[in-house]
C-alpha cells in the first residue's frame, strides 16, 4: 500500500488531504489484504419509486421545499417509470464489469447513472468509451446544447437550473459532453441535470477537472475500450479535534456541493489487457500547472468513501497495471 504521505499528496492538494488520510488510515494492511470477495449486482437491479414525502413530513420539513404552480406533480407510480433509451447490447457492454450500486438507476443513450434524490446529484455515472465515440463530429455543436431538468425524477427531488443561478458554481458534467460526440442526442443528454453536480469553475471544472476529462478521452482514442465511473464524494475534515462532514447546499432545492469528486477508469488495451486508474480531486481551485496524475488514489479508499464497489466483476489481481498511467498527451 502507498505511504500515508503519498496518499494525501496524490488524492488532493492543500488542507483537504487530511480527510482522505483519515479514511485510508483506518484501513490496516491486514484489512486491505482480506477484503471480502467482489459480488455482482448485475442480476439484482431494482428500480426504487419516489415516495410522497408530505405524508410523513412535519410542517418544518414541508416548509423547506415548495412547488410552483407550473411544476407538474407526479404520482409515485409515474415517478417510478424510468425510460430506457439504450439498445440492450449497449447496456450490456456498459455494465459488463458490474454496477457500482443498483439504486435509482437512470439510462440514457450513451451513459447510465444512479441518482441521489436527497442530495440531488448523481451517486455515480458510468460510461463506455471507444475511439469512435470520442472522435470529433463537426456536425455536433456543444454551444447549441441546453441544461434541462430530468423529468423522470420526482419534482421534490429534482435539481433545477434556478438552483445553480448565481450560486457561484458551475454545472459540472459527470459524463463529459465531449465524450459523446456520435450524435446530437447523445451529447444533449449529458446536459440533463441528473448528470450534473456543483463544481468550482475557475481552477477546477474549467481547468484541472477538464484536463482529467481530456486525458480520459486521449486514453479512449488509443485503446480498444475505456470504462469510466465518475461521481461526487463528501469527505470528513478535522475541526477542533473532531471529524465533521460539512458541505454547502445551493438553491431552493438544496443541491449538495460535493467536497471532492472521483473518477475510476478501466482501460482495455489493444492486446486485451486491463489497466486501472482511480482519481480523487478536491472541489476547489487548483494551480493551473497541476498534473492530473497527482490525484491518483487507491481504489479501495474510494470505494469505502463512496459506499460503492467499482467494476466488481473483474477479480483483483487481473489488472495488468494499477495507477501506472502511460505518458499520453491530452
C-alpha positions in Angstrom: 0.0 0.0 0.0 1.3 3.5 -0.7 2.5 5.5 2.2 0.2 7.8 4.1 2.1 10.9 2.8 1.8 9.7 -0.8 -1.9 9.0 -0.5 -2.6 12.5 0.9 -0.5 14.1 -1.8 -2.0 12.1 -4.6 -5.6 12.4 -3.5 -5.7 16.2 -3.0 -3.7 19.3 -2.5 -3.5 21.6 0.5 -5.8 21.3 3.5 -8.2 18.8 2.1 -5.7 15.9 2.3 -6.5 15.2 5.9 -10.0 13.9 5.1 -8.6 11.3 2.7 -5.8 10.4 5.0 -8.3 9.7 7.8 -10.2 7.2 5.6 -7.2 5.3 4.4 -5.6 5.4 7.8 -8.5 3.3 9.1 -7.6 0.5 6.7 -4.9 -1.7 8.1 -2.7 -3.8 5.9 -4.4 -6.9 7.1 -7.8 -5.5 6.2 -6.7 -4.5 2.8 -5.4 -7.9 2.0 -8.6 -9.6 3.3 -11.3 -7.5 1.6 -14.5 -9.5 1.0 -14.8 -11.0 -2.5 -16.5 -8.8 -5.1 -20.1 -9.7 -5.9 -22.0 -8.7 -9.0 -25.3 -6.8 -8.7 -26.0 -7.0 -12.4 -28.8 -9.5 -11.9 -30.4 -7.8 -9.0 -31.4 -4.4 -10.4 -34.3 -2.8 -8.6 -36.0 0.4 -9.5 -37.0 2.4 -6.4 -40.1 4.6 -6.9 -40.2 8.0 -5.4 -42.5 8.3 -2.4 -44.6 11.3 -1.4 -42.7 13.0 1.5 -45.8 15.0 2.5 -47.5 12.0 4.0 -44.9 11.7 6.8 -43.1 15.1 6.9 -43.9 17.6 9.6 -44.6 21.3 8.9 -40.9 22.3 9.5 -39.7 19.9 6.8 -42.5 20.8 4.5 -41.6 24.5 4.7 -38.1 23.8 3.3 -39.5 22.9 -0.1 -42.2 24.5 -2.3 -43.7 23.7 -5.6 -44.6 26.4 -8.1 -48.0 26.2 -9.8 -46.1 25.5 -13.1 -44.4 22.4 -11.7 -46.1 19.2 -12.8 -46.9 16.9 -9.9 -46.2 13.2 -10.4 -47.7 10.3 -8.5 -45.4 7.6 -7.1 -46.3 5.3 -9.9 -45.4 7.9 -12.5 -42.1 8.7 -10.8 -41.0 5.0 -10.8 -41.1 4.9 -14.6 -37.6 5.3 -16.0 -37.4 5.4 -19.8 -34.5 3.2 -21.0 -33.4 4.6 -24.4 -30.4 2.4 -25.0 -30.4 -0.8 -27.0 -29.9 -3.9 -24.8 -26.4 -4.6 -26.1 -25.3 -1.1 -25.3 -26.4 -1.5 -21.7 -24.7 -4.9 -21.5 -21.5 -3.5 -22.8 -21.6 -0.7 -20.3 -22.2 -2.8 -17.2 -20.3 -5.9 -18.3 -18.0 -5.4 -15.3 -20.8 -4.8 -12.8 -22.9 -2.0 -11.3 -21.4 0.2 -8.6 -24.8 0.1 -6.9 -28.4 -0.5 -8.1 -30.4 2.3 -6.5 -32.4 4.9 -8.6 -30.9 3.9 -11.9 -31.3 6.1 -15.0 -30.4 5.0 -18.5 -29.6 7.3 -21.4 -28.4 6.8 -25.0 -24.8 6.5 -24.1 -24.4 6.5 -20.3 -26.0 5.3 -17.1 -26.3 6.8 -13.7 -27.6 6.2 -10.2 -29.3 9.3 -8.8 -29.1 10.6 -5.2 -32.6 12.1 -4.6 -31.6 13.6 -1.2 -28.5 15.5 -2.4 -29.9 16.0 -6.0 -26.7 14.9 -7.7 -25.6 11.6 -9.1 -24.2 8.8 -6.9 -22.2 7.7 -9.9 -22.3 7.9 -13.7 -21.0 5.1 -15.9 -19.7 5.4 -19.5 -18.2 3.1 -22.1 -15.9 5.0 -24.4 -14.4 3.9 -27.7 -12.2 5.7 -30.3 -15.3 6.2 -32.5 -17.4 7.8 -29.7 -14.8 10.4 -28.9 -14.0 11.3 -32.5 -14.8 14.9 -33.2 -18.1 15.3 -35.1 -18.2 18.6 -36.8 -22.0 18.5 -37.0 -22.4 18.3 -33.2 -22.0 21.7 -31.6 -21.8 21.9 -27.8 -22.8 25.6 -27.9 -26.3 24.7 -29.0 -26.9 22.4 -26.0 -29.0 23.5 -23.1 -29.1 22.2 -19.5 -32.5 20.6 -18.7 -34.2 19.1 -15.7 -34.6 15.3 -15.5 -38.4 14.9 -15.6 -38.1 11.2 -14.7 -37.1 12.4 -11.2 -39.9 13.4 -8.9 -40.2 17.2 -8.6 -39.5 17.1 -4.9 -36.1 15.5 -5.6 -35.0 17.2 -8.8 -32.4 19.9 -9.3 -33.3 22.9 -11.5 -31.4 25.5 -13.4 -32.6 28.1 -10.9 -30.7 26.2 -8.1 -27.5 26.9 -9.9 -28.2 30.5 -11.0 -26.0 33.0 -9.1 -24.7 30.2 -6.9 -21.1 30.7 -7.7 -20.8 27.1 -9.0 -20.6 25.6 -12.5 -23.0 22.9 -13.6 -20.3 20.2 -13.8 -20.7 17.2 -16.0 -20.1 13.8 -14.6 -20.3 12.2 -18.1 -18.4 14.8 -20.1 -20.2 16.2 -23.1 -17.2 15.8 -25.3 -17.2 12.1 -24.5 -20.4 11.6 -26.5 -19.9 13.1 -30.0 -21.6 10.4 -32.1 -25.0 12.1 -32.2 -26.7 15.3 -31.2 -29.0 13.4 -28.8 -26.1 11.6 -27.1 -24.4 14.9 -26.3 -27.6 16.7 -25.4 -28.5 14.1 -22.8 -25.2 14.8 -20.9 -26.8 18.2 -20.1 -29.6 16.6 -18.1 -29.2 17.9 -14.6 -29.2 14.4 -13.1 -25.7 14.1 -14.7 -24.6 17.4 -13.1 -23.1 18.4 -9.8 -22.0 21.8 -8.5 -18.3 22.4 -9.2 -16.0 25.3 -8.6 -15.5 26.9 -12.0 -12.1 28.6 -12.4 -9.3 26.4 -11.4 -11.4 23.2 -11.3 -14.2 22.5 -13.7 -12.7 24.6 -16.4 -9.1 23.6 -15.7 -7.9 20.7 -13.6 -11.1 18.6 -13.9 -11.3 19.4 -17.6 -7.7 18.2 -18.0 -8.6 14.9 -16.4 -11.6 14.5 -18.8 -9.2 15.3 -21.8 -6.8 12.7 -20.5 -9.5 10.0 -20.4 -10.5 10.9 -24.0 -6.9 10.5 -25.0 -6.9 7.0 -23.5 -10.1 6.2 -25.4 -8.6 7.2 -28.7 -5.5 4.9 -28.2 -7.2 1.9 -26.7 -9.9 -0.7 -27.6 -12.4 0.2 -24.8 -12.4 2.5 -21.8 -14.9 2.2 -19.0 -15.3 5.3 -16.7 -17.2 5.7 -13.5 -17.5 9.3 -12.1 -19.2 10.8 -9.1 -19.2 13.0 -6.0 -17.6 12.5 -2.6 -18.5 14.1 0.8 -15.4 13.6 2.9 -14.8 14.4 6.5 -12.3 17.0 7.8 -10.9 17.7 11.2 -12.2 20.7 13.1 -11.3 21.4 16.7 -10.0 17.9 17.1 -13.2 16.2 15.8 -14.2 15.0 12.4 -17.1 16.6 10.5 -18.7 16.1 7.1 -19.7 19.6 6.0 -20.8 20.8 2.6 -22.8 23.7 1.1 -26.2 23.4 -0.5 -27.4 25.7 -3.2 -30.8 26.8 -4.5 -34.3 26.3 -3.3 -33.9 22.6 -3.7 -30.8 22.4 -1.6 -28.5 20.8 -4.2 -25.5 19.5 -2.3 -22.0 20.8 -3.2 -19.5 17.8 -3.0 -16.2 18.3 -1.3 -14.4 16.0 -3.8 -15.0 14.1 -7.0 -13.8 10.6 -8.0 -13.1 9.1 -11.5 -12.4 5.4 -11.8 -11.1 4.3 -15.2 -10.6 0.8 -16.6 -8.7 0.6 -19.9 -8.8 -2.4 -22.2 -5.8 -2.0 -24.4 -5.4 -3.4 -27.9 -3.9 -6.6 -26.5 -7.0 -7.2 -24.3 -5.1 -6.4 -21.1 -6.9 -4.4 -18.4 -5.5 -1.4 -16.6 -6.9 0.5 -13.7 -6.6 4.2 -12.8 -8.5 5.8 -10.0 -8.5 9.5 -9.1 -9.9 11.8 -6.3 -9.8 15.6 -6.8 -10.9 18.3 -4.3 -13.7 20.6 -5.4 -11.6 23.7 -5.2 -9.5 26.0 -7.4 -6.2 24.2 -8.1 -2.9 25.6 -9.5 -3.1 25.7 -13.3 0.1 23.7 -13.7 -1.2 20.8 -11.6 -0.8 17.4 -13.2 -3.8 15.1 -13.2 -1.7 12.1 -12.0 -1.0 13.9 -8.7 -4.6 12.9 -7.8 -4.2 9.1 -8.2 -5.7 7.3 -5.2 -6.2 3.7 -4.1 -9.4 2.1 -5.4 -10.4 0.6 -2.1 -10.2 4.0 -0.4 -12.6 5.5 -3.0 -15.0 2.5 -2.6 -15.1 3.0 1.2 -15.6 6.7 1.0 -18.3 6.5 -1.7 -20.1 3.4 -0.4 -19.7 1.8 -3.9 -18.0 -1.2 -5.5 -16.4 -0.4 -8.9 -16.1 -3.0 -11.7 -16.5 -5.8 -9.2 -16.8 -8.5 -12.0 -13.1 -8.0 -12.5 -11.2 -10.2 -10.0 -8.5 -8.4 -8.1 -5.1 -9.3 -9.5 -6.4 -9.3 -13.0 -5.2 -5.8 -13.8 -2.1 -5.6 -15.9 -1.3 -2.2 -14.4 -2.8 -0.3 -11.4 -2.4 3.5 -11.2 0.5 3.5 -13.6 -0.8 5.8 -16.2 1.1 6.0 -19.6 2.6 9.3 -20.7 -0.2 10.4 -23.1 -0.6 13.9 -24.3 -4.1 15.4 -23.8 
